[in-house]
Amino acid sequence: MTAVVEVKSIMSYTLGVNSKTHQSATQLSYRLIAARADLRPLRILESRELSWGDWNVRIHVLGASHAVELRLKDVWVTELLTCAKDSHSEESLLSLAANAATTGCARGPGILCRVSLEPLSLALGDDLEGEFPADCRLDVAFPGGGATAPITRIGWRTAGPMFIVNTVHSYPEESCVVRSATVFEREESAS
């Protein structure tokens, strides 16, 4: 079942993080919010900034999770796939658990978002699905993990009015990965 939600106002959004708790793939949750998320409580390991039409996009690797911020003037839409506690769930356009294969859809200010999440065995691999040139991907190992460190991979591409983001988040201690595939479509073409 696909959930569709429309938002009519912009709000601020703060994440709650307990850094002393072990983070597990089973704790991952997806949120799409019509606001700029305060990412300061999270550990940003690497970021990229780019343009997509009139939108500014920032892609962040947050340990074994990620955030994608899209901004058009004073309008913000943020995608989060994190283990961070959702302390303001009433502000989410879409909220999905990542512990089972699922899909969702939400309409935010100026944009339509379609996402699919799928947990899989690490034995199936931890590479991105599809080809992404080096300047359109991030591959970041969690610091201090050695040869078995969790890895987050993010690849992106544009296709006309669509901005496509694929991710893989590995959890070697649990022998699993969580894949996400998101298509953002600018509202003028999403109707």
C-alpha positions as CSV (number, residue, x, y, z in Angstrom):
1,M,0.0,0.0,0.0
2,T,1.3,3.5,-0.9
3,A,0.6,6.4,1.3
4,V,0.1,9.8,-0.2
5,V,0.2,12.9,2.0
6,E,0.0,16.6,1.1
7,V,1.5,19.4,3.2
8,K,0.3,23.0,3.3
9,S,2.8,24.6,5.7
10,I,6.5,24.7,6.4
11,M,7.8,23.9,9.9
12,S,11.1,23.5,11.7
13,Y,12.3,20.0,12.5
14,T,14.8,18.7,15.1
15,L,16.1,15.2,15.4
16,G,16.9,13.4,18.7
17,V,19.9,11.2,18.9
18,N,21.2,9.0,21.6
19,S,24.9,8.4,20.6
20,K,25.5,5.9,23.4
21,T,23.0,3.4,21.9
22,H,24.1,0.8,19.3
23,Q,22.4,1.6,16.0
24,S,20.9,-1.3,14.1
25,A,19.4,-1.7,10.6
26,T,16.1,-2.6,12.4
27,Q,16.0,0.9,13.9
28,L,16.3,2.7,10.5
29,S,13.3,4.8,9.6
30,Y,12.6,6.9,6.6
31,R,11.1,10.4,7.0
32,L,10.2,13.1,4.4
33,I,9.6,16.5,6.0
34,A,8.6,19.9,4.6
35,A,11.3,21.7,6.5
36,R,15.1,21.9,6.9
37,A,16.1,19.3,9.4
38,D,18.6,20.2,12.1
39,L,21.4,17.8,11.3
40,R,23.7,19.0,14.0
41,P,22.9,16.1,16.4
42,L,24.0,13.7,13.7
43,R,27.5,12.9,12.5
44,I,27.9,14.3,8.9
45,L,30.8,12.3,7.3
46,E,30.6,13.7,3.8
47,S,28.4,16.0,1.8
48,R,27.8,17.2,-1.8
49,E,25.9,20.3,-3.0
50,L,24.5,20.6,-6.5
51,S,21.7,22.3,-8.5
52,W,18.7,20.6,-10.0
53,G,16.8,23.1,-12.2
54,D,15.9,26.0,-9.8
55,W,16.4,23.7,-6.7
56,N,19.5,23.5,-4.6
57,V,20.3,20.0,-3.3
58,R,22.6,18.9,-0.5
59,I,23.3,15.2,0.0
60,H,24.8,14.1,3.3
61,V,26.3,10.8,4.5
62,L,25.4,10.5,8.2
63,G,27.3,7.5,9.4
64,A,25.3,4.5,8.3
65,S,22.4,6.7,7.2
66,H,21.8,9.7,5.0
67,A,19.9,13.0,4.4
68,V,18.9,14.8,1.2
69,E,18.0,18.4,1.5
70,L,16.1,20.1,-1.4
71,R,15.6,23.9,-1.3
72,L,13.7,26.2,-3.7
73,K,14.0,29.8,-2.3
74,D,12.5,29.5,1.2
75,V,10.9,26.1,0.6
76,W,12.7,23.1,2.1
77,V,12.0,19.3,1.7
78,T,14.3,16.9,3.5
79,E,14.6,13.2,3.1
80,L,16.1,11.3,6.1
81,L,17.0,7.6,6.5
82,T,18.4,7.4,10.0
83,C,18.2,5.7,13.4
84,A,17.6,9.1,15.0
85,K,14.5,9.3,17.2
86,D,11.6,11.1,15.4
87,S,10.8,13.6,18.0
88,H,8.5,15.6,15.8
89,S,6.5,12.9,14.0
90,E,3.6,15.2,13.4
91,E,5.8,17.3,11.0
92,S,6.6,14.3,8.7
93,L,5.0,14.1,5.3
94,L,5.9,10.5,5.2
95,S,7.3,8.1,7.8
96,L,8.2,4.4,7.0
97,A,10.0,1.7,8.9
98,A,13.0,0.3,7.0
99,N,12.9,-3.2,8.5
100,A,10.7,-4.6,5.7
101,A,10.3,-3.9,2.0
102,T,8.0,-1.0,1.6
103,T,7.1,1.9,-0.7
104,G,5.6,5.3,-0.1
105,C,4.6,8.5,-1.9
106,A,4.1,12.1,-0.6
107,R,3.5,15.5,-2.1
108,G,5.4,18.3,-0.5
109,P,5.7,22.0,-1.3
110,G,6.6,22.0,-5.0
111,I,7.6,18.4,-5.2
112,L,6.4,14.8,-5.4
113,C,8.4,12.0,-3.8
114,R,8.2,8.3,-4.4
115,V,10.4,6.0,-2.3
116,S,11.1,2.3,-1.9
117,L,13.0,0.6,0.9
118,E,14.3,-2.9,1.0
119,P,16.4,-4.7,3.6
120,L,18.5,-7.5,2.1
121,S,21.3,-10.0,3.1
122,L,24.8,-8.5,2.8
123,A,25.7,-11.7,0.9
124,L,23.8,-10.2,-2.1
125,G,26.3,-7.3,-2.1
126,D,26.5,-3.7,-1.0
127,D,27.0,-1.8,-4.3
128,L,24.5,0.6,-5.7
129,E,22.0,-0.6,-8.3
130,G,22.7,1.1,-11.6
131,E,25.7,3.0,-12.8
132,F,26.7,6.3,-11.2
133,P,29.8,8.2,-12.3
134,A,32.3,9.2,-9.6
135,D,31.1,12.8,-9.5
136,C,27.5,11.6,-8.8
137,R,28.1,9.2,-5.9
138,L,29.5,9.1,-2.4
139,D,31.0,5.9,-0.9
140,V,31.8,6.4,2.8
141,A,33.0,3.9,5.4
142,F,32.1,4.6,9.0
143,P,35.4,5.8,10.7
144,G,37.2,3.4,13.0
145,G,35.4,0.2,11.7
146,G,38.4,-1.3,9.9
147,A,37.8,-3.8,7.1
148,T,34.3,-4.6,8.3
149,A,33.1,-1.0,8.7
150,P,29.6,-0.1,7.8
151,I,29.5,1.6,4.4
152,T,27.0,4.1,3.1
153,R,26.8,4.5,-0.7
154,I,24.7,7.2,-2.4
155,G,24.3,7.7,-6.1
156,W,22.2,10.3,-7.9
157,R,21.2,11.4,-11.4
158,T,18.7,13.7,-13.0
159,A,16.3,12.7,-15.8
160,G,14.5,15.9,-16.9
161,P,12.2,17.0,-14.1
162,M,13.2,14.0,-11.9
163,F,16.0,13.7,-9.4
164,I,16.8,10.1,-8.6
165,V,18.7,9.0,-5.5
166,N,19.7,5.4,-4.8
167,T,21.4,4.4,-1.5
168,V,22.9,1.3,0.2
169,H,23.5,1.3,3.9
170,S,25.5,-1.8,5.1
171,Y,25.4,-3.3,8.6
172,P,28.2,-5.9,8.6
173,E,27.6,-6.9,12.2
174,E,24.0,-7.9,11.2
175,S,25.0,-9.3,7.8
176,C,22.5,-7.0,6.1
177,V,22.0,-3.9,3.9
178,V,19.2,-1.5,3.5
179,R,18.6,-0.1,0.0
180,S,16.5,2.9,-0.8
181,A,15.4,4.3,-4.2
182,T,13.8,7.8,-4.3
183,V,12.5,9.7,-7.2
184,F,11.8,13.4,-6.6
185,E,9.7,15.1,-9.3
186,R,9.2,18.8,-9.6
187,E,5.6,19.7,-9.1
188,E,5.1,21.4,-12.5
189,S,5.7,18.0,-14.2
190,A,4.2,15.7,-11.5
191,S,0.6,16.5,-12.3
